[in-house]
Amino acid sequence: MREQLENFLKKVQKKYGYEQVMTPHIGDVKLYKTSGHFQKYGQDSFQPISTPAEGEEYLLKPMNCPHHCEIYKAWPRSYKDLPVRMAEFGTVYRYEQSGELHGLTRVRSFTQDDAHIFCRPDQLKDEFKKVIDIIFIIFKALNFENYTAQISLRDPNKPEKYIGSPENWDKAEEAIIEACEEKGLNTVTELGEAAFYGPKLDFMIKDALGRSWQLGTIQVDYNLPERFELEYIGADDNRHRPVMIHRAPFGSMERFVAVLIEHTAGKFPLWLTPEQVVVLPISEKYNDYAKKVSDFLNISDIRTVVDDRNEKIGRKIRDNELKRIPYLLIVGEKEAESDSVAVRRQGEGDKGTMTLEEFAEFINKEVRDQLSGLYN
Ligand SMILES: [Zn+2]
């Protein structure tokens, strides 16, 4: 399921001009000292791994951002190269006390659907709008209808709490507010909730039971470009600092899967569900044919399993209906002789008999229809 989510988001991101990068699971501790993460979280985190021979210290990667800043710096950048949009399904490691661990929602190693956008200040609003578009595409693909968005701004009475010039802050806050208005978002605005390094926009969704979950975040950052001395050459031939946007629409993949399980009560959309089809031979005599059906469908990119338990067909149907596998294919003598399957839709019942080719096309069309227009 996670692979489906990742593939889906990769396709959407490709459409929006992201490049996919990969960075290591460990990094030189200097990186996180430059970013300031080590000073802030180092004591409470996993301790450095040291190399006795060379005296180097490495950390399990706590954040992807410093690595992406290094990739940005690997080439000279001109104003024409911007925005640079770098995406990575990056696994990060954070120490949580054992008492804090909880299912898939609080873990010590999790994968962010992370990306960093390095842009010029005048591109901030457009980039923000594009990230909002991506979040909407995800909500649509997963039928999240009930969401709220929170804009977090600085506390105007405590300017000393924030880094970056007041002019930059004004520009960034204005860009977020306008982007949300132009996209027609329902928003609440909270003063004083911004991070010390920039304002942000958070999305909250309500699951099927009405509980709120925080999902995607879009965060403006003036701090890391400063700390990593990121630059681009402007149209005026001078050096300028880019603005950085951190964004993760799912947040953590592990946590997102947990939210999805709660939201859908296990009844996932066809394109996403781990098992799309189960083949049910009516007796052991047809196990070989059932296997042939499942091989054919798996090769056709349809995730298929066989229930070849020695049980009565009625029992097999009941058990697999409860597992919420979308399609149940019943096969016996008639089907084996004609290379066909008797199709049942979970929760709906009989859909008639189809040849293997017809069924493969039928289900692939349903998947295409679910995702149509979202990334193509
Ligand atoms: Zn980041």
Residues whose N, C-alpha, C, O or C-beta is under 5 A from the ligand:
A	BS01	ZN	C65 H246
